[in-house]
C-alpha cells in the first residue's frame, strides 16, 4: 500500500500528512472542517489492518499563530478514560484483577456509605454510584491524587451500585485509577507509560513531562450559541446544585487544564495529552486481536469482553441522555431522534468501542473492521459527546471502508 503525500490549503489552514488511495474523501472532509466547521488546529489518524491509511494534521496550535505541527499534542480530556480502562484490562488479562471482584478486597476504604457491594466491573461501566463528590473540592484538588481518592472513597453512593449508571466524568479517574495503582503498585500514569505508550512508541502521557510542554496546543473553549436548544443536562446545571450534572461540571476546585500543573498531574478522568496518532496507535492492537507488531496488550477473547455492552440506559444519571457503555469504553450512541438539546451522539459500528473527549476528540477500535481511529483538536465544540467535525470524519472513514449507512444507529455494510 502506497501513501500519498498531502499538502493542501484549507482556508487559512495548511493541511499536511499522508493518505492511502481510497481515503481521498476523508482528506477532503478533514480540510472542510477548517473551512466551514470552525476547526483551528487538529490531527487525524486512521489505521486499517494494522497499517496507517491516513495521518493528517493542520491549522494552528494557537489561533492565527503557531502552526499545528506533526508532533503537536493537546489534551484529549475523556479520551483518557479509554487509556485508563485499558490498563485495568491488562491487569485482568494477567489474572491480577477480576471484573466481578469486590472492590472491598482491593480498596477497603471505598466499601463504605452504600458502596459495600461495589465490584470492579461497576467501577468500569459507570454504575458504581459516585458520579462526583458532594463536598466542595479544594482549589487545585484534581492535581492531588491522594486527596481526590480519599474524597471518592468516602462519598456516599448516589444510588445502589450496579442498579443504574451515570457518567463518572472525572471521578472515573480515581475509581478505576486507584484500583490500577493498588493492584500494580505503580501510579496510573506510570503503568500506562510502561505497559502501553512506550511499547507501542506513542506520544501519549497521563502526567506530562515538562520537556514536552512546548509541543502542547492550548485548548480553546467552545463558543456557546445563545439560541441553541437547552437540553436536560444544561437545565440540571442551571437549576439543581445537588445534581450529578451540576457537581460534575461546577465542583472542580478551579481546575485549569491549560496550566502546567494541570498537565503534570495524573487526572485519568480527563487530562491525557496526545494527538490522533497516539489515540489511533493505542487502539490499533485492540482492532487486531489485542496484539500488533510484536506488542501484546490483551488476548482476542479479552478484546471481545472489552467490546461488549455492560450498561445502557434511557437516561444517564449525569448526562441525562441515553448512553451505552462497555467496561470503560463508550459504545455507539445514536440520540439523533431525541428532543432538541438532547441529541448528542457518537455513531460508530456496533462492534466498535472507544471514548470521546470533552469538546469532540475521539479514539476507538473496531475489531470487526480492523480499524483504529484517532482525532484530536484544540477548538472545543458544543454538545456532550461528538460534534459534527468528529462525526463527519468517522462517517467518511466508514464510507471509505465500504460501509453503507448509519441510519440504524450504528455503521453497517
C-alpha atoms as one frame of an Amber mdcrd trajectory, in Angstrom:
protein
   0.000   0.000   0.000   1.362   3.380  -1.044   0.642   6.529   0.941   0.287
   9.743  -0.994   1.801  12.931   0.438  -0.854  15.502   1.310  -0.255  19.239
   1.335  -3.247  21.436   0.659  -4.630  24.777   1.752  -7.986  24.827   3.558
  -8.889  28.445   4.127  -6.118  29.830   6.315  -5.057  26.341   7.392  -2.337
  24.270   5.756  -3.145  20.541   5.811  -0.241  18.118   5.658   0.352  14.401
   6.036  -0.245  11.182   4.140  -3.244   9.153   2.992  -3.793   5.917   1.084
  -5.760   5.575  -2.110  -9.478   5.325  -1.340  -9.320   7.830   1.512  -9.441
  10.978  -0.629 -12.886  11.906   0.683 -11.639  11.643   4.282  -8.864  14.117
   3.425 -11.466  16.453   1.914 -13.692  16.259   4.991 -10.737  16.949   7.292
  -9.938  20.038   5.205 -13.587  21.129   5.101 -13.677  21.174   8.903 -11.247
  24.107   8.769 -13.215  25.919   6.070 -16.797  25.640   7.326 -16.936  23.989
  10.751 -14.675  26.174  12.876 -11.617  23.935  13.189  -8.487  25.781  14.398
  -5.850  23.069  14.785  -6.316  19.318  14.560  -4.852  15.912  13.788  -6.409
  12.752  12.368  -5.020   9.224  12.162  -6.653   6.040  10.896  -5.188   2.531
  10.740  -6.666  -0.445   8.882  -5.485  -3.996   9.491  -2.515  -2.603  11.391
  -1.367  -0.193   8.672  -1.710   3.587   8.703  -4.078   4.692   5.939  -4.384
   8.348   6.941  -2.144  10.565   9.068  -3.087  14.237   8.789  -2.529  17.423
  10.741  -3.003  21.097  10.121  -4.182  24.518  11.183  -2.854  26.408  14.170
  -1.788  25.337  17.641  -2.538  28.901  18.699  -5.239  30.849  16.792  -3.675
  32.858  13.968  -0.241  31.990  15.327   1.980  28.953  15.829   1.120  26.194
  13.325  -0.091  22.750  14.369   2.919  20.568  13.561   3.340  16.846  13.029
   4.331  16.371  16.679   1.853  18.829  18.251  -0.142  17.331  21.120  -3.136
  18.500  23.135  -5.371  17.441  25.990  -7.884  14.847  24.833  -9.973  15.061
  28.009 -12.131  11.935  28.477 -10.405  10.008  25.708  -8.025   9.406  28.620
 -10.642   7.129  30.196 -10.055   4.614  27.414  -6.348   4.597  28.277  -7.076
   4.056  31.968  -9.603   1.335  31.271  -7.070  -0.426  29.050  -4.669  -0.540
  31.999  -7.314  -2.292  34.103  -7.978  -4.807  31.319  -4.256  -5.557  31.014
  -4.211  -6.394  34.729  -7.278  -8.584  34.257  -5.542 -10.337  31.349  -2.663
 -11.168  33.693  -5.007 -12.625  36.314  -4.344  -9.818  38.774  -7.831  -8.341
  38.591 -11.341  -9.710  38.045 -14.366  -7.720  36.891 -16.611  -9.452  39.463
 -14.136  -8.920  42.283 -15.434  -6.896  45.252 -13.714  -3.526  45.451 -13.502
  -4.107  49.227 -10.775  -6.699  48.600  -8.572  -4.130  46.862  -9.620  -0.785
  48.324 -11.450  -1.389  51.623 -11.741   2.343  52.341 -14.074   2.626  49.334
 -16.521  -0.039  50.542 -18.495   2.267  52.849 -21.556   4.532  52.700 -23.675
   2.331  50.472 -20.775   1.098  48.324 -20.074  -2.090  50.264 -21.121  -4.360
  47.398 -19.329  -2.484  44.615 -17.364  -4.559  42.106 -14.502  -3.740  39.762
 -16.849  -4.038  36.782 -19.145  -1.401  38.276 -16.172   0.938  38.544 -15.545
   0.451  34.820 -19.099   0.808  33.466 -20.088   3.951  35.398 -22.620   2.159
  37.600 -20.715   2.241  40.902 -22.643   5.279  42.163 -20.101   8.074  42.660
 -20.543  10.225  39.518 -18.981  13.055  41.503 -18.419  14.197  45.084 -20.743
  16.485  47.009 -18.156  18.194  49.232 -16.563  21.316  47.713 -13.237  20.336
  46.155 -10.309  22.424  47.358  -8.538  24.687  44.876  -6.257  22.528  42.755
  -7.756  19.369  44.253  -7.784  17.462  40.969  -3.985  17.605  40.960  -3.746
  15.898  44.385  -4.249  12.172  43.780  -4.452  11.055  47.416  -6.845  13.872
  48.319  -9.231  13.014  45.468  -9.013   9.247  46.014  -9.933   9.801  49.666
 -12.887  12.038  48.762 -14.190   9.490  46.271 -13.724   6.612  48.738 -15.690
   8.354  51.487 -18.509   9.594  49.225 -21.995   8.280  49.924 -23.358   6.412
  46.915 -25.831   8.364  44.785 -27.568   5.026  44.056 -27.055   1.369  44.939
 -24.002   0.315  42.903 -24.879  -1.689  39.819 -28.550  -0.696  39.696 -28.164
   2.158  37.209 -25.435   4.193  35.588 -24.386   7.799  35.440 -21.290   9.060
  33.690 -18.411   9.376  36.175 -16.991  12.316  34.254 -13.982  12.984  36.481
 -14.278  10.503  39.360 -13.646   7.614  36.919 -10.029   8.711  37.107  -9.847
   7.688  40.753 -12.375   4.855  40.936 -10.532   2.936  38.215  -7.163   4.639
  38.655  -6.829   3.755  42.329  -7.673   0.131  41.567  -4.872   0.062  38.976
  -2.467   1.735  41.413  -3.180  -0.660  44.259  -3.028  -3.805  42.130   0.009
  -2.854  40.016   1.998  -0.922  42.610   2.501   1.899  40.094   0.681   5.148
  39.543  -1.838   5.006  36.710   0.280   7.310  34.554   3.443   5.282  35.096
   1.687   1.979  34.430   0.279   3.365  31.179   3.715   4.572  30.095   5.426
   1.286  30.919   2.821  -1.105  29.565   1.182   0.770  26.680   2.747   4.035
  25.489   6.414   3.037  25.483   5.982  -0.462  23.991   3.813   1.000  21.205
   6.006   4.088  20.729   3.192   6.544  21.444   3.353  10.237  22.283   0.712
   9.799  24.985   1.013  10.824  28.625  -1.178  10.864  31.720   1.044  13.244
  33.659   3.051  15.234  31.109   6.860  15.571  31.436   7.921  19.207  31.448
  10.142  18.805  28.376   7.058  18.065  26.232   5.275  21.245  27.333   6.381
  23.393  24.327   4.585  20.966  21.979   1.176  21.341  23.675  -1.585  23.236
  21.874  -3.739  25.014  24.491  -7.438  24.153  24.474  -9.885  26.806  23.257
 -13.274  26.858  24.971 -16.367  26.284  22.872 -18.310  29.382  21.870 -21.806
  28.899  23.270 -24.747  29.610  20.995 -27.358  31.559  22.999 -30.048  30.409
  20.562 -29.274  26.698  20.886 -31.961  24.490  22.482 -31.361  23.880  26.181
 -31.070  20.174  26.947 -31.780  18.372  30.206 -28.088  18.320  31.148 -27.831
  22.105  30.918 -31.164  22.546  32.678 -29.917  20.468  35.611 -26.735  22.542
  35.840 -28.772  25.748  35.911 -31.411  24.565  38.377 -30.118  21.811  40.688
 -26.783  22.286  42.532 -27.203  18.859  44.138 -27.412  17.004  40.821 -24.554
  14.880  39.432 -24.715  17.090  36.313 -24.037  20.284  38.284 -21.394  18.748
  40.528 -19.514  17.191  37.592 -19.244  20.474  35.719 -19.060  23.025  38.519
 -17.415  21.396  41.558 -13.889  21.259  40.146 -11.589  23.102  42.538 -10.919
  25.786  39.911  -9.168  23.218  37.724  -7.120  24.743  34.902  -6.426  22.123
  32.268  -4.277  24.554  30.281  -1.846  25.087  33.165   1.473  23.348  33.681
   0.077  21.957  36.955  -2.950  20.621  35.117  -0.746  18.936  32.522   1.684
  17.417  35.026  -0.958  15.832  37.265  -2.398  12.366  36.703  -6.108  13.079
  36.203  -7.089   9.898  34.415 -10.676  11.093  34.104  -9.589  13.751  31.669
  -6.054  15.143  31.272  -4.286  12.733  28.945  -2.145  14.539  26.387  -1.545
  13.097  22.945  -2.557  13.544  19.318  -4.523  11.491  16.789  -1.524   9.263
  16.126  -1.378   8.405  19.839  -5.093   7.643  20.046  -5.188   5.512  16.897
  -1.937   3.828  17.936  -3.319   2.838  21.341  -6.430   1.289  19.780  -4.636
  -0.351  16.837  -3.706  -3.548  18.730  -7.286  -3.796  20.026  -8.538  -3.617
  16.436  -6.298  -6.565  15.563  -6.931  -9.174  18.228  -5.076  -7.441  21.059
  -1.581  -7.579  19.528   0.310  -5.655  16.867   3.889  -5.657  15.622   5.069
  -7.907  18.416   3.372  -5.955  21.213   0.626  -7.886  23.005  -1.738  -5.898
  25.217  -4.514  -8.467  25.696  -5.876 -11.652  24.113  -8.543 -11.813  21.391
 -11.039 -13.127  23.964 -10.295 -10.138  26.167 -10.957  -7.776  23.255 -14.353
  -9.435  22.817 -15.117  -8.901  26.508 -13.926  -5.293  26.354 -16.218  -4.536
  23.419 -19.463  -5.891  24.925 -22.144  -3.532  26.230 -22.068  -3.702  30.021
 -24.501  -0.931  30.972 -27.081   1.019  28.970 -29.880   3.345  29.993 -32.599
   5.571  28.619 -31.398   8.391  30.874 -27.853   8.571  32.179 -27.932   9.977
  35.720 -25.286  12.578  34.864 -25.611  13.340  31.151 -29.430  12.900  31.164
 -29.435  11.342  27.682 -29.481   7.681  26.578 -25.994   6.172  26.932 -24.316
   2.806  26.287 -21.055   1.695  27.910 -18.752  -1.281  27.735 -16.294  -1.845
  30.599 -14.582   1.550  30.498 -15.460   2.430  26.913 -18.288   4.124  25.068
 -20.314   2.228  22.503 -22.195   3.718  19.560 -24.834   6.126  20.912 -27.427
   7.439  18.488 -29.535  10.189  20.070 -30.449  11.961  16.849 -34.153  11.345
  17.441 -34.168  12.772  20.957 -35.659  16.211  21.664 -33.589  19.230  20.563
 -30.837  19.856  23.081 -30.574  16.153  23.922 -29.278  14.864  20.583 -25.567
  14.476  21.396 -24.341  11.260  19.777 -21.299   9.249  18.786 -22.146   6.901
  15.935 -19.702   4.046  15.300 -20.291   0.459  14.201 -21.811  -1.977  16.691
 -18.548  -3.899  17.367 -16.577  -0.644  17.904 -15.591   0.697  21.312 -13.647
   3.769  22.417 -14.145   7.121  24.053 -14.898  10.720  23.192 -13.285  13.664
  24.951 -14.986  16.883  26.009 -15.082  19.233  23.051 -15.030  16.499  20.436
 -11.813  14.427  20.391 -12.211  10.683  19.808 -10.330   7.413  19.781 -11.772
   3.962  19.093 -11.151   0.437  17.850 -13.399  -1.546  15.534 -12.233  -5.191
  15.747 -14.601  -6.378  13.014 -13.324  -3.790  10.535  -9.696  -3.995  11.687
  -9.961  -0.236  12.181  -8.482   2.172  14.693  -9.227   5.881  14.689  -7.890
   8.976  16.436  -8.902  12.624  16.210  -7.654  15.482  18.378  -8.105  19.230
  18.181  -7.737  22.431  20.200 -11.005  24.221  19.357 -13.618  22.595  21.540
 -17.100  22.136  20.112 -20.516  22.136  21.708 -22.576  19.179  22.857 -21.873
  16.422  25.376 -20.473  13.762  23.040 -19.138  14.085  19.484 -19.817  17.178
  17.379 -20.183  17.444  13.606 -16.437  17.819  12.996 -15.535  14.488  14.559
 -18.627  12.654  13.361 -18.009  13.768   9.777 -14.551  12.195   9.970 -15.926
   8.953  11.410 -18.565   8.841   8.670 -16.013   9.383   5.900 -13.774   6.673
   7.371 -16.525   4.066   7.418 -17.597   5.017   3.883 -14.021   4.553   2.679
 -14.134   1.011   4.072 -17.330   0.211   2.194 -19.851   0.765   4.965 -23.258
   1.774   3.682 -25.339   3.561   6.341 -25.678   4.551   9.992 -29.450   5.021
   9.884 -29.968   2.096  12.249 -27.889   3.782  14.959 -24.532   2.286  14.019
 -22.466   1.965  10.840 -23.321  -1.155   8.856 -22.455  -2.638   5.457
